[in-house]
Amino acid sequence: MAFNDAQKTAIRHREGPMLVLAGPGSGKTTVITNRVRYLTEKAGVDPSHILVITFTRAAAREMKERYEQIAQAGCSRVSFGTFHSVFFLILKLAYRYKAADIVREEQRIQYMKEMLVKCDLEVEDEGEFISSVLSEISMVKGELMDMDHYYAKNCSEDMFRQLYRGYEARLRQNRLLDFDDMLVMCYELFKERKDILSAWQDKYRYILIDEFQDINRIQYEIVKMLALPGNNLFIVGDDDQSIYRFRGAKPELMLGFERDYPDAKKILLDTNYRCSRQIVEAAGRVISHNRTRFPKEIKAARGNGHPVIIKAWQEPMDETLGIVTEIRDYASMGISYNDMAVLYRTNVGPRLLISKLMEYNIPFYMRDAVPNLYEHWIAGNVISYIRAALGDLSRSNVLQIINRPKRYVSRDALEGQQVSWESVKSFYQDKNWMMDRIEQLEYDLAMLRNMAPAAAVNYIRKAVEYDEYIREYAQSRRMKPEELFEVLDQLQESAAGFKTYEHWFIHMEEYKEQLKKQAADRDAQRQGVSLMTMHSAKGLEFRVVYILDANEGVTPHHKAVLDPDVEEERRMFYVAMTRAKERLHIYHVKERYRKKQAISRFAEEAEGLLKRGWSRSIAEMERERPRQL
């Protein structure tokens, strides 16, 4: 195949470090595989001395397959793997670890559940809390952070330290390690055993790393040691596509590569072979507003295409129906459903769209597991109120509502499998204030019995004061109450589409069954319109792409307050835009949950409505660079 000049320069690089900035659709996989081929067939490098590192097993497998398609016979001894697979191999040979020594995800969750009981910590959203804490533990390990100076995100510092140490103790007791331990232990092994480090340095004399912008600090420190003394380190990536800060990825590491390696060569793959000129230029206008980046100009090889459509809809239902109608129109034009995708910032975004795609019998594929709104603990509380109003006074159902908000009703007052309010009042007969609370609850349930679903949700929120309960809970969890109010807003939005509880409950069951079907089919053949988060879209491409809900608070996310957070969000939007080959639709709403919504600044930047940003000099970034390990 024919290579452009920049690709040729990268492929034919011989010795020493090299930084390859690879814009979207610029052929970085082609460059990596062909450089490996060049090293083995032209430069006389022994294939067994070459290591290619990727971030996922799928990427490593694809890279290996593409290399073997173009390589000569006998060159298959090149090593392809992920950071974790490479580092685990090193640990396996040093400490005789086996695959069975890697902790399973369900074990991690169980250890954390046991720690919650031990610490006497009760949380409503146990699953979400455990997932957040485990992610936080992973980040702490990946950065080799000092626990004494760490500010926890999900609970108090003391509680986080207890959970962290308890989790680590369980791993050590069972001689297990998690994926982060592989990195930490490998780092410590190389620091302590120079003989082992030297053996691996001799083994891997040429190291190529894909998606380098996603590297974290400890991975980078290990790689730097491994690359010595030749420093034949060939890194490929795009700082503008670094979107995994929450996992510890640091674009600053890529931006500081030339400081660590002053003799490093740098080349920009500046031709986008995927997107039309209009898409490339709109995406370029967006990313130019980031200050911490390598300045670059990307050109489109495909030439002119269709204009990028940036459109406002009155409310989410209008937006949803518009997308569904347009998808059907595209299908009638001969564009396959498989060639269309709808991207969103978080996995709570597509609920309305899923419902309408089901209604219109449009096939779709969900790349991410979408949480069932109706199974969220907050939705569960609201639904339990309605079921109690309709006569379900089973003890299990009443327990979901009795102290939400706090009424301070003891579990002992709820006798038997069916709750009798008269019995509960009898339990508190000498406490008039408790009698009043029970009678108020009875009154509220009687009011709810004949309400329309949307009115019922609103009554529970305001009259029953469930919103206030949520506000207090959010404070205890160091969360913004808006994060939890969004669940209630979505629930109210869903309820508004139904006149009776019966019809609403039927919809809930149908929605649940569709999500189950999607989960069962996730690993099977992927057919239909792709629905996925912006994160999951990375590395993929489609003829037609929709970006859903380009509104402030959604993208950028309301949690993005600091400049680095906003820049990360902008990079994510840039990634989403550059998934489109031919047609890109960026949609936003004017109103959601009866509240005015502002268009995302990123959509305005794409249109060129906001003043072009500027890029920091590398020297300026170096002055702000975090201290080395």
C-alpha positions as CSV (number, residue, x, y, z in Angstrom):
1,M,0.0,0.0,0.0
2,A,1.0,3.6,-0.5
3,F,2.1,5.6,2.5
4,N,2.2,9.4,2.9
5,D,5.5,11.1,3.8
6,A,4.8,11.3,7.5
7,Q,3.8,7.6,7.7
8,K,7.0,6.7,5.8
9,T,9.2,8.7,8.3
10,A,7.6,6.9,11.2
11,I,7.8,3.4,9.7
12,R,11.4,3.8,8.8
13,H,12.6,5.1,12.1
14,R,15.5,3.0,13.3
15,E,17.0,3.7,16.7
16,G,16.2,5.9,19.7
17,P,12.9,7.3,21.0
18,M,10.2,8.6,18.7
19,L,6.8,10.4,19.4
20,V,4.2,9.8,16.7
21,L,1.2,12.1,17.0
22,A,-1.6,10.3,15.2
23,G,-4.8,12.3,14.6
24,P,-8.2,10.5,14.2
25,G,-8.3,8.2,11.2
26,S,-4.6,8.8,10.3
27,G,-3.6,5.1,10.1
28,K,-1.7,4.6,13.3
29,T,-2.3,0.8,13.3
30,T,-0.9,0.7,9.8
31,V,2.1,2.6,10.9
32,I,2.8,0.4,13.9
33,T,2.4,-2.9,12.1
34,N,4.5,-1.7,9.1
35,R,7.3,-0.4,11.4
36,V,7.5,-3.8,13.0
37,R,7.7,-5.3,9.5
38,Y,10.4,-2.8,8.6
39,L,12.5,-3.6,11.7
40,T,12.4,-7.4,11.1
41,E,12.7,-7.4,7.3
42,K,14.8,-4.4,6.5
43,A,16.7,-3.4,9.7
44,G,17.6,-7.0,10.7
45,V,16.1,-6.9,14.2
46,D,15.4,-10.3,15.8
47,P,11.5,-10.5,16.0
48,S,11.8,-11.8,19.6
49,H,13.3,-8.5,20.7
50,I,10.2,-6.5,19.7
51,L,7.4,-5.8,22.1
52,V,4.1,-4.1,21.0
53,I,1.9,-2.9,23.9
54,T,-1.8,-2.0,23.6
55,F,-4.5,-1.2,26.2
56,T,-7.0,-4.0,25.4
57,R,-6.8,-7.6,24.4
58,A,-8.9,-7.0,21.4
59,A,-6.5,-4.3,20.2
60,A,-3.5,-6.6,20.8
61,R,-5.2,-9.4,18.9
62,E,-6.1,-7.1,16.0
63,M,-2.6,-5.7,15.9
64,K,-1.0,-9.1,15.8
65,E,-3.4,-10.4,13.1
66,R,-2.7,-7.4,10.9
67,Y,1.0,-7.7,11.3
68,E,1.0,-11.5,10.5
69,Q,-1.0,-10.7,7.3
70,I,1.9,-8.6,6.0
71,A,4.9,-10.2,7.6
72,Q,7.3,-12.8,6.1
73,A,7.2,-16.3,7.4
74,G,9.2,-16.8,10.6
75,C,8.4,-13.3,12.0
76,S,5.6,-14.4,14.3
77,R,7.9,-14.3,17.4
78,V,7.1,-10.6,17.9
79,S,5.3,-10.1,21.3
80,F,1.9,-8.4,21.3
81,G,0.1,-7.8,24.6
82,T,-1.6,-5.4,27.0
83,F,0.2,-3.7,29.8
84,H,-1.3,-6.1,32.2
85,S,-0.5,-9.3,30.2
86,V,3.1,-8.2,29.8
87,F,3.6,-7.3,33.4
88,F,1.8,-10.4,34.7
89,L,4.2,-12.5,32.5
90,I,7.1,-10.8,34.3
91,L,5.5,-11.5,37.7
92,K,4.6,-15.1,36.8
93,L,8.2,-15.9,36.0
94,A,9.6,-14.0,39.1
95,Y,7.1,-15.2,41.7
96,R,5.4,-18.2,40.0
97,Y,2.0,-16.5,40.0
98,K,-0.8,-18.3,38.1
99,A,-4.0,-17.1,36.4
100,A,-5.9,-18.4,39.4
101,D,-4.1,-15.9,41.6
102,I,-5.8,-13.0,39.9
103,V,-8.8,-11.9,42.0
104,R,-12.2,-12.1,40.2
105,E,-14.4,-9.1,40.0
106,E,-17.2,-10.8,42.1
107,Q,-14.6,-11.5,44.8
108,R,-13.5,-7.9,44.9
109,I,-17.2,-6.9,45.3
110,Q,-17.7,-9.5,48.0
111,Y,-14.6,-8.3,50.0
112,M,-15.9,-4.8,49.8
113,K,-19.4,-5.8,51.0
114,E,-17.8,-7.5,54.0
115,M,-15.9,-4.4,54.7
116,L,-19.1,-2.3,54.7
117,V,-20.6,-4.6,57.3
118,K,-17.4,-4.6,59.4
119,C,-17.3,-0.8,59.3
120,D,-21.0,-0.6,60.1
121,L,-21.5,1.5,57.0
122,E,-24.9,1.5,55.4
123,V,-25.4,3.1,51.9
124,E,-28.6,3.1,49.8
125,D,-26.8,2.6,46.5
126,E,-24.5,-0.2,47.7
127,G,-23.6,-1.4,44.2
128,E,-22.7,2.0,42.9
129,F,-20.8,2.9,46.0
130,I,-18.7,-0.2,45.9
131,S,-17.9,0.3,42.2
132,S,-16.9,3.9,42.9
133,V,-14.7,3.0,45.9
134,L,-12.9,0.2,43.9
135,S,-12.2,2.6,41.0
136,E,-10.8,5.1,43.6
137,I,-8.6,2.4,45.1
138,S,-7.3,1.6,41.6
139,M,-6.4,5.2,40.9
140,V,-4.6,5.5,44.3
141,K,-2.5,2.4,43.4
142,G,-1.8,3.5,39.9
143,E,-0.5,6.9,41.1
144,L,1.4,5.4,44.1
145,M,-0.3,8.0,46.2
146,D,0.4,8.7,49.9
147,M,-2.8,7.7,51.7
148,D,-2.1,10.2,54.5
149,H,-2.5,13.1,52.1
150,Y,-5.3,11.8,50.0
151,Y,-8.8,13.4,49.9
152,A,-11.4,10.7,49.3
153,K,-14.2,11.3,46.8
154,N,-16.9,8.9,48.0
155,C,-16.8,9.0,51.8
156,S,-14.7,10.4,54.6
157,E,-10.9,10.0,54.5
158,D,-11.0,7.7,57.6
159,M,-13.6,5.5,56.1
160,F,-11.8,5.3,52.8
161,R,-8.6,4.3,54.5
162,Q,-10.4,1.6,56.4
163,L,-12.0,0.2,53.3
164,Y,-8.7,0.4,51.3
165,R,-6.7,-1.4,54.0
166,G,-9.4,-4.0,54.6
167,Y,-9.6,-4.7,50.9
168,E,-5.8,-5.0,50.6
169,A,-5.7,-7.3,53.7
170,R,-8.2,-9.7,52.1
171,L,-6.2,-9.9,48.9
172,R,-3.0,-10.6,50.8
173,Q,-4.7,-13.2,53.1
174,N,-5.8,-15.1,50.0
175,R,-2.6,-14.6,48.1
176,L,-4.5,-12.8,45.4
177,L,-3.6,-9.8,43.3
178,D,-5.7,-7.4,41.3
179,F,-4.8,-5.7,38.0
180,D,-3.3,-2.7,39.8
181,D,-1.2,-4.9,41.9
182,M,0.4,-6.3,38.7
183,L,1.7,-2.8,38.0
184,V,2.8,-1.9,41.5
185,M,4.6,-5.2,42.0
186,C,6.3,-5.1,38.7
187,Y,7.5,-1.5,39.4
188,E,8.8,-2.6,42.8
189,L,10.4,-5.7,41.3
190,F,12.4,-3.7,38.7
191,K,13.4,-1.2,41.4
192,E,14.7,-3.9,43.7
193,R,16.1,-6.6,41.3
194,K,18.4,-5.0,38.7
195,D,19.3,-8.5,37.5
196,I,15.7,-9.3,36.6
197,L,15.3,-5.8,35.0
198,S,18.4,-6.3,33.0
199,A,17.2,-9.7,31.6
200,W,13.9,-8.1,30.4
201,Q,15.7,-5.2,28.9
202,D,17.8,-7.6,27.0
203,K,14.7,-9.4,25.9
204,Y,12.7,-6.4,24.7
205,R,15.1,-4.0,22.9
206,Y,12.3,-2.4,20.8
207,I,9.1,-1.2,22.5
208,L,6.1,0.2,20.6
209,I,3.1,1.5,22.5
210,D,-0.3,2.2,21.0
211,E,-2.7,4.8,22.4
212,F,0.1,6.2,24.5
213,Q,-2.1,9.1,25.6
214,D,-4.0,6.6,27.9
215,I,-0.9,5.7,29.9
216,N,-0.9,6.3,33.7
217,R,2.1,7.2,35.7
218,I,3.2,3.8,37.0
219,Q,2.9,2.2,33.6
220,Y,5.1,4.9,32.2
221,E,7.7,4.5,34.9
222,I,7.9,0.8,34.3
223,V,8.2,1.3,30.5
224,K,11.0,3.9,31.0
225,M,13.0,1.3,33.0
226,L,12.3,-1.4,30.5
227,A,13.4,0.7,27.5
228,L,16.9,1.3,28.9
229,P,19.6,1.5,27.8
230,G,18.8,1.8,24.1
231,N,15.6,3.8,24.7
232,N,14.1,2.4,21.5
233,L,10.7,3.6,22.6
234,F,8.2,4.2,19.8
235,I,5.1,5.8,21.1
236,V,1.9,6.4,19.1
237,G,-1.1,8.4,20.2
238,D,-3.1,11.6,20.2
239,D,-3.2,13.8,23.3
240,D,-6.5,15.2,21.9
241,Q,-8.0,11.8,22.4
242,S,-7.0,11.2,26.0
243,I,-10.4,10.5,27.7
244,Y,-9.5,8.2,30.6
245,R,-8.4,10.5,33.4
246,F,-10.9,8.8,35.7
247,R,-8.7,5.7,35.2
248,G,-5.5,7.5,35.9
249,A,-4.6,8.3,32.3
250,K,-2.5,11.5,32.1
251,P,-2.1,13.3,28.7
252,E,0.7,15.4,30.5
253,L,2.9,12.3,30.3
254,M,2.7,12.3,26.5
255,L,3.1,16.1,26.4
256,G,6.2,15.8,28.5
257,F,7.8,12.9,26.5
258,E,10.3,15.2,24.8
259,R,11.5,16.5,28.1
260,D,12.1,12.9,29.3
261,Y,13.8,12.1,26.0
262,P,15.4,15.3,24.6
263,D,16.7,13.4,21.6
264,A,13.3,12.0,20.6
265,K,12.1,12.5,17.1
266,K,8.6,13.7,16.6
267,I,6.3,13.3,13.6
268,L,2.6,14.3,13.1
269,L,0.3,12.0,11.1
270,D,-1.8,14.9,10.0
271,T,-4.1,13.3,7.3
272,N,-7.5,12.0,8.4
273,Y,-8.6,9.2,6.0
274,R,-11.9,8.7,7.8
275,C,-13.9,11.9,8.0
276,S,-15.1,14.5,5.5
277,R,-13.6,17.9,5.4
278,Q,-16.6,19.5,7.2
279,I,-16.3,17.1,10.1
280,V,-12.5,17.4,10.4
281,E,-12.8,21.2,10.4
282,A,-15.7,21.3,12.9
283,A,-13.8,18.9,15.2
284,G,-10.6,21.0,14.8
285,R,-12.5,24.2,15.9
286,V,-13.7,22.4,19.0
287,I,-10.4,20.9,20.2
288,S,-8.5,24.2,19.4
289,H,-10.1,25.6,22.6
290,N,-8.1,23.3,24.7
291,R,-5.0,24.9,26.1
292,T,-3.0,21.9,27.3
293,R,-2.2,20.1,24.0
294,F,0.2,19.8,21.1
295,P,-1.0,22.3,18.5
296,K,-1.8,20.5,15.2
297,E,-3.6,21.0,12.0
298,I,-5.4,18.0,10.6
299,K,-6.4,17.8,6.9
300,A,-9.1,15.5,5.4
301,A,-8.1,13.1,2.6
302,R,-11.8,12.5,1.7
303,G,-12.5,16.1,0.7
304,N,-15.9,17.7,0.8
305,G,-18.9,16.1,2.3
306,H,-22.2,17.0,4.0
307,P,-22.5,19.9,6.4
308,V,-22.3,19.2,10.1
309,I,-25.9,19.6,11.4
310,I,-26.2,21.3,14.8
311,K,-29.9,21.5,15.7
312,A,-32.0,22.5,18.7
313,W,-35.1,20.6,19.8
314,Q,-37.7,21.9,22.2
315,E,-37.5,18.9,24.6
316,P,-36.1,15.4,24.8
317,M,-39.1,13.7,23.3
318,D,-38.9,15.9,20.2
319,E,-35.2,15.2,19.9
320,T,-35.9,11.4,20.2
321,L,-38.7,11.3,17.7
322,G,-36.5,13.4,15.3
323,I,-33.6,11.0,15.5
324,V,-35.9,7.9,15.0
325,T,-37.5,9.6,12.0
326,E,-34.2,10.5,10.5
327,I,-32.7,7.0,11.1
328,R,-35.7,5.5,9.1
329,D,-35.0,8.0,6.3
330,Y,-31.4,7.1,6.2
331,A,-32.3,3.4,6.0
332,S,-34.7,4.2,3.1
333,M,-31.7,5.8,1.4
334,G,-29.8,2.6,1.5
335,I,-27.6,3.3,4.6
336,S,-27.5,0.2,6.8
337,Y,-28.6,0.4,10.4
338,N,-25.2,-1.1,11.2
339,D,-23.6,2.1,9.8
340,M,-25.4,4.4,12.2
341,A,-24.6,5.3,15.8
342,V,-26.0,7.4,18.6
343,L,-23.5,8.6,21.1
344,Y,-24.2,10.1,24.5
345,R,-22.2,11.3,27.5
346,T,-23.4,8.8,30.1
347,N,-25.3,5.6,30.0
348,V,-28.4,7.1,31.5
349,G,-28.9,9.2,28.3
350,P,-30.6,6.8,25.9
351,R,-33.6,5.7,27.9
352,L,-36.2,7.6,25.8
353,L,-34.5,6.6,22.6
354,I,-34.5,2.9,23.5
355,S,-38.2,3.1,24.2
356,K,-38.9,4.7,20.8
357,L,-36.6,2.3,18.9
358,M,-38.6,-0.5,20.5
359,E,-41.9,1.1,19.5
360,Y,-40.8,1.6,15.9
361,N,-39.2,-1.8,15.6
362,I,-35.8,-0.4,14.6
363,P,-33.0,-2.9,15.4
364,F,-30.4,-1.5,17.7
365,Y,-27.3,-2.7,19.6
366,M,-26.2,-1.4,22.9
367,R,-22.5,-1.5,23.3
368,D,-22.7,-0.6,27.0
369,A,-24.9,-2.0,29.7
370,V,-27.6,0.6,30.3
371,P,-28.8,0.7,33.8
372,N,-32.5,0.1,34.3
373,L,-33.9,3.3,35.6
374,Y,-36.8,1.5,37.3
375,E,-34.3,-0.7,39.2
376,H,-32.4,2.3,40.7
377,W,-32.9,2.4,44.5
378,I,-34.5,5.8,44.3
379,A,-37.0,4.6,41.6
380,G,-37.6,1.6,43.8
381,N,-38.5,3.8,46.7
382,V,-41.0,5.8,44.6
383,I,-42.5,2.7,43.0
384,S,-42.9,1.1,46.5
385,Y,-44.9,4.2,47.6
386,I,-47.2,3.7,44.7
387,R,-47.5,0.0,45.3
388,A,-48.3,0.6,49.0
389,A,-51.0,3.1,47.9
390,L,-52.5,0.4,45.7
391,G,-52.6,-2.0,48.6
392,D,-49.2,-3.8,48.7
393,L,-48.5,-3.6,52.5
394,S,-46.1,-6.5,52.5
395,R,-43.4,-6.0,55.1
396,S,-40.7,-6.0,52.4
397,N,-42.5,-3.2,50.4
398,V,-43.2,-1.1,53.5
399,L,-39.6,-1.3,54.6
400,Q,-38.7,0.5,51.3
401,I,-40.7,3.6,52.3
402,I,-41.2,3.7,56.0
403,N,-38.1,5.8,56.8
404,R,-37.6,7.5,53.5
405,P,-37.9,10.3,54.5
406,K,-36.9,9.7,58.1
407,R,-39.9,8.9,60.3
408,Y,-37.8,7.0,62.9
409,V,-40.2,4.0,62.8
410,S,-38.6,0.9,64.3
411,R,-38.5,-2.3,62.3
412,D,-40.0,-4.0,65.4
413,A,-43.2,-2.0,64.9
414,L,-43.7,-3.8,61.6
415,E,-45.0,-7.2,62.7
416,G,-45.8,-10.1,60.4
417,Q,-45.5,-10.4,56.7
418,Q,-48.4,-7.9,56.1
419,V,-48.2,-4.5,57.8
420,S,-51.3,-3.2,59.7
421,W,-51.2,0.5,60.3
422,E,-53.5,0.0,63.3
423,S,-50.9,-2.4,64.7
424,V,-48.1,0.1,64.1
425,K,-50.0,2.9,65.8
426,S,-50.7,0.5,68.7
427,F,-46.9,0.0,69.0
428,Y,-46.5,3.8,69.5
429,Q,-49.7,4.4,71.4
430,D,-47.9,6.4,74.1
431,K,-46.0,8.5,71.7
432,N,-48.4,11.0,70.0
433,W,-45.8,12.4,67.7
434,M,-45.2,9.0,66.2
435,M,-48.9,8.4,65.9
436,D,-49.1,11.7,63.9
437,R,-46.4,10.5,61.5
438,I,-48.1,7.1,60.8
439,E,-51.4,8.9,60.2
440,Q,-49.7,11.3,57.9
441,L,-48.2,8.4,55.9
442,E,-51.7,6.8,55.7
443,Y,-53.1,10.0,54.4
444,D,-50.3,10.4,51.8
445,L,-50.9,6.8,50.5
446,A,-54.7,7.5,50.3
447,M,-53.9,10.6,48.2
448,L,-51.6,8.7,45.9
449,R,-54.1,5.9,45.2
450,N,-56.1,7.7,42.5
451,M,-53.4,10.0,41.1
452,A,-52.0,9.9,37.6
453,P,-48.4,8.5,37.6
454,A,-46.6,11.9,37.0
455,A,-48.7,13.6,39.6
456,A,-47.9,10.8,42.1
457,V,-44.1,11.2,41.5
458,N,-44.4,14.9,42.1
459,Y,-46.5,14.4,45.3
460,I,-43.9,12.0,46.7
461,R,-41.1,14.4,46.0
462,K,-42.7,17.5,47.3
463,A,-45.6,16.7,49.7
464,V,-44.0,13.6,51.2
465,E,-40.6,15.5,51.2
466,Y,-38.7,12.7,49.5
467,D,-36.5,15.4,47.8
468,E,-35.4,16.6,51.2
469,Y,-34.4,13.0,52.1
470,I,-32.4,12.8,48.9
471,R,-30.7,16.1,49.6
472,E,-29.6,14.9,53.1
473,Y,-28.4,11.5,51.7
474,A,-26.3,13.3,49.0
475,Q,-24.6,15.4,51.6
476,S,-23.6,12.2,53.6
477,R,-22.1,10.7,50.4
478,R,-20.3,13.8,49.3
479,M,-22.4,14.0,46.2
480,K,-24.3,16.8,44.5
481,P,-28.0,16.3,45.1
482,E,-28.5,17.1,41.4
483,E,-27.0,13.8,40.6
484,L,-29.7,12.0,42.4
485,F,-32.5,14.4,41.5
486,E,-31.8,13.4,37.9
487,V,-33.1,9.9,38.6
488,L,-36.3,11.5,40.0
489,D,-36.6,13.8,37.0
490,Q,-36.2,10.9,34.6
491,L,-38.8,8.9,36.5
492,Q,-41.2,11.8,36.4
493,E,-40.5,12.2,32.7
494,S,-41.3,8.5,32.1
495,A,-44.5,8.7,34.2
496,A,-45.8,11.6,32.2
497,G,-46.2,9.3,29.2
498,F,-48.8,7.1,30.9
499,K,-52.3,7.8,32.2
500,T,-52.6,4.9,34.7
501,Y,-50.2,3.0,37.0
502,E,-51.1,-0.2,35.2
503,H,-49.9,1.0,31.8
504,W,-46.8,2.4,33.4
505,F,-45.9,-0.8,35.1
506,I,-46.5,-2.8,31.9
507,H,-44.0,-0.4,30.2
508,M,-41.5,-1.1,33.0
509,E,-41.6,-4.8,32.4
510,E,-41.2,-4.5,28.6
511,Y,-38.3,-2.1,29.1
512,K,-36.7,-4.6,31.5
513,E,-37.1,-7.5,29.1
514,Q,-35.5,-5.4,26.3
515,L,-32.5,-4.6,28.4
516,K,-32.2,-8.3,29.3
517,K,-32.3,-9.2,25.6
518,Q,-29.6,-6.6,24.8
519,A,-27.4,-8.0,27.6
520,A,-27.8,-11.6,26.3
521,D,-27.0,-10.5,22.7
522,R,-24.1,-8.2,23.6
523,D,-21.5,-10.8,22.7
524,A,-23.4,-12.2,19.8
525,Q,-23.6,-10.7,16.3
526,R,-24.0,-6.9,16.6
527,Q,-26.8,-5.8,14.3
528,G,-28.7,-2.5,14.1
529,V,-28.1,1.1,15.2
530,S,-25.2,1.3,17.7
531,L,-26.0,3.0,21.0
532,M,-23.0,3.8,23.1
533,T,-21.3,6.3,25.4
534,M,-18.6,8.6,24.0
535,H,-16.0,6.6,25.9
536,S,-17.1,3.3,24.2
537,A,-17.1,4.9,20.8
538,K,-13.3,5.4,20.8
539,G,-11.6,3.5,18.0
540,L,-14.9,3.0,16.0
541,E,-16.3,4.7,13.0
542,F,-19.7,5.0,11.3
543,R,-21.2,6.6,8.2
544,V,-23.8,8.4,10.3
545,V,-23.3,9.6,13.9
546,Y,-25.7,11.4,16.2
547,I,-24.4,13.2,19.4
548,L,-27.3,13.2,21.8
549,D,-28.0,16.0,24.3
550,A,-25.2,18.5,23.5
551,N,-26.2,20.6,26.5
552,E,-24.3,22.3,29.3
553,G,-24.4,20.0,32.3
554,V,-24.5,16.9,30.1
555,T,-21.4,17.6,27.9
556,P,-19.5,19.1,29.5
557,H,-20.8,17.1,32.5
558,H,-21.9,19.1,35.5
559,K,-19.1,17.4,37.6
560,A,-16.5,19.0,35.3
561,V,-15.7,22.2,37.2
562,L,-11.9,22.6,37.0
563,D,-10.1,23.4,33.7
564,P,-8.5,20.0,33.4
565,D,-11.9,18.4,33.8
566,V,-13.5,20.6,31.1
567,E,-10.6,19.9,28.7
568,E,-11.1,16.2,29.2
569,E,-14.8,16.7,28.4
570,R,-13.9,18.6,25.3
571,R,-11.5,15.8,24.2
572,M,-14.4,13.3,24.6
573,F,-16.6,15.5,22.4
574,Y,-13.8,15.6,19.8
575,V,-13.6,11.8,19.9
576,A,-17.3,11.5,19.4
577,M,-17.3,13.9,16.5
578,T,-14.5,12.1,14.7
579,R,-16.3,8.8,14.7
580,A,-18.5,10.1,11.8
581,K,-17.3,9.4,8.3
582,E,-20.0,11.2,6.3
583,R,-22.8,12.7,8.3
584,L,-22.6,14.2,11.8
585,H,-25.7,15.4,13.7
586,I,-25.1,17.3,17.0
587,Y,-28.5,17.8,18.8
588,H,-29.4,19.7,21.9
589,V,-32.7,20.5,23.7
590,K,-34.0,23.8,24.9
591,E,-35.9,22.4,27.9
592,R,-35.6,19.3,30.1
593,Y,-37.8,18.5,33.1
594,R,-39.5,21.9,32.5
595,K,-36.2,23.6,33.1
596,K,-34.4,25.7,30.5
597,Q,-31.3,24.1,29.0
598,A,-28.2,25.8,27.5
599,I,-26.5,24.6,24.4
600,S,-23.1,23.0,25.0
601,R,-20.2,25.3,24.5
602,F,-18.7,22.5,22.4
603,A,-21.6,22.7,19.9
604,E,-21.0,26.4,19.7
605,E,-17.3,25.9,19.2
606,A,-18.1,23.4,16.4
607,E,-20.2,26.1,14.7
608,G,-17.3,28.6,15.2
609,L,-19.5,30.8,17.4
610,L,-17.0,31.0,20.2
611,K,-13.6,32.7,19.9
612,R,-10.8,30.2,19.0
613,G,-8.7,29.1,21.9
614,W,-5.0,28.9,22.2
615,S,-2.4,26.2,23.0
616,R,0.0,26.3,25.8
617,S,3.7,26.1,25.0
618,I,5.4,22.9,25.9
619,A,7.8,25.0,28.1
620,E,4.8,26.3,30.1
621,M,3.4,22.8,30.6
622,E,6.8,21.5,31.8
623,R,6.8,24.1,34.5
624,E,3.5,22.8,35.8
625,R,4.4,19.2,35.4
626,P,3.7,17.0,38.5
627,R,6.8,15.7,40.3
628,Q,8.2,12.4,39.3
629,L,7.8,9.3,41.3
